[in-house]
Amino acid sequence: MKTSPQKPLSTHLPHMVWLAWVLGAITIALLAMLSIQFQSRAIPDRYVQAKDKVNTSQQAKPPEKRFNRFRLAGCIALQGNDECTSGLETLLPHANTVQAALQGFVRPTQENSPNTRVFDLNGALIAPIKQGRNVTLTLDPTWATRAQTTVDCYTGMRSACVACPWCVSVANDAMYEGAPVRSMGLLVVNAHTGGITAAASAYTPCYAQLYGRSELGADCPDLPDAPIHTPDMLGSRVFDQQARPGSITKLIIYLGLLRVGLRSAEMAQLPTILARSQTLPLIDIIFCESAQFNATCAAQRVNSIAQVAAQVGWNGMYQDSLDLGQSADLNVPRFGARFMHLANGKPMTVWPHELSEQELAACSSRQWKSCKGMRLGQLVSEFFGTGDALASPLGVANLMLALHTSATDRPALQAHLIAAAQAPTPRAEDANVPIALSDTPHPRQLLNDLVGGIASFGTAHSACTRAARAMPGGHLPCTGKARSEATLEVFGKTGTTVFSADVDKSHSTPLPQWSAACREDAQKLANMNKETDRLHHVVKNRVDKCAMPPNKLYVALVRQPQSGQAFVIVTFAERNWNRNTQLIEGHNESTANIATEAALSLVNRMFFPATSGTKPAGTSNASLVAGAQP
């Protein structure tokens, strides 16, 4: 029998390769399916529904159609609200950097997705569809809306004043642009969580024109030229504003003095000094007047104050205002505050030999003016809340949060905007917040001493009574009503930025003369030589003061025993000029602190008893605003 010759192996190779390729592809597909199933079990998917399992004994059911466009697109929601928030610009006005970070985080992407995770054969993570990441903000829509209405009214928006029956200083035709203030930022933080409840920001058209370098309108005050343009001046008055803190620094000074221990006579002075915001006697205590200005005693107290400033985060560092550093994609650093620290972060600690007991005594006799020696002059300026001291609304809020948490033995908190966020990688377990103050009795004593001013005297008290009169029947503690569990506890402190038009307690320079003097000094400085002109630093100091906006500040911890609610509220307001008198609003402390008034007006409305017949918005202030349109 004739057998056919055996074909060489090479003739079978194409078929074998093809068969191996098919078997390999089937194997890879099976492994991929197992990998997908394994990963699906390991990381359950909340948002994309899996297909129903097919029962072989019954007819297969079609997959349930639960396509959720909102989830796939990525959502910015409010706490307790499962719907996308539209109009973010109305909840966070002027906060362009913050809004951009949020929008970028939730924007759908095919990169790492937290919603659906599928791995390829090499173990690499792939996302088969574009999906966004959801973010939940801490904002409360009621607080945020009413806070924005408040700042809009105080910056002269007549329709906002009509809708703001709780506002006191409504549009006033005696002021330029009819506005009590040129800009205002109002920050509200939940004192139990640190979540930002409201971040309202507003400024007048003239303010925007000045810092935007555009032509000024007809009703704008004739101010000196604006400093070099910076976007921050037109950014959020909560997230982007910085100001000299003024007497807000007394909160840190107070704690620093309590830590080192004071003589009984000095301790007896402190509550009145704090309530009446008396700077000169406070500096006497810091530099140990009762011990004949002993240098060792003074250095110990100065260094204690610097230590407290660092501990509460007032060391000039930038802090994440969104997610406290827990999600890298949501990190938006913002300046916190600086006190008793140089711009480079170095603390202003001193050695006894750097302080002259004779010069301390001499400078005290001059009411702490024209102090000799750069070191002493630097410290005195700092204790006035000027010098290198600088604060943002976020930094001031974090200071009050530190006092509150320490006084109530709670974990440290920091103001933040994100309640929850999806991320492809786990978030850090611990938020990046300062260490809590350890000396609980001292913050508790400080808060108790803060109550006095608002209850009986001072610009905060007059602001409180004005706010209470706007909506009678509320729970502010300055109304004279008998206290109850519903009465609010307000632990507050005012601050005023040094302003060169306010010469002293009895004299204020009118706008035309002040503006002309500032321009003259600016021209003089431009023609001076820093190295050879003996008065260069004097003129430069005057020019720098002209560039300081006339700000009023206020911070308060507001608690209601009945409801258990507690909030920190911070207001930064740049005062406006009176068209008739040509004087700055509230010159020489002649009127209530405008920042305090705005804050407490909002507080009065938010805690107003529902059964007391709240005045309908849009009616009570209509008669006060001539020609106002809702």
Secondary structure, DSSP 8 states (H G I E B T S, - for coil): --------GGGTHHHHHHHHHHHHHHHHHHHHHHHHHHHHHHS--SSS-------TTS----------HHHHH--EEETT--S----HHHHSTT-HHHHHHHHHHHS-BSSS-SS--EE-TTS-EE-SS-B---EEE---HHHHHHHHHHHHHHTT-HHHHHT-TT-SS---TTBGGG-SEEEEEEEEEETTT-BEEEEEEEE-HHHHHHHTT----TT--------S--GGGGS-TTTS--B--GGGGHHHHHHHHHHH---HHHHHHHHHHHHTT-HHHHHHHHTTGGGTT-HHHHHHHHHHHHHHHHHTT-BS-EEESSSTTSSGGG--EEE-EESSB-TTS-B----GGGS-HHHHHHHHHTTS-S-SSHHHHHHHHHHTT-TT-EE-HHHHHHHHHHHHHHHTT------BSEEEE--SS---SS-------S-THHHHHHHHHHHHHHHHSHHHHHHHHHHHHHSTT---TTS-----TTS-EEEEEEEE---TTEEETTEE--HHHHHHHHHHHHHHHHT--TTT-TTHHHHHHHHHHHTS--EEEEEEEEE-TTT--EEEEEEEEEE-BBTTT--BTTGGG-S--HHHHHHHHHHHHHT--GGG----TTTTTGGGSTT---
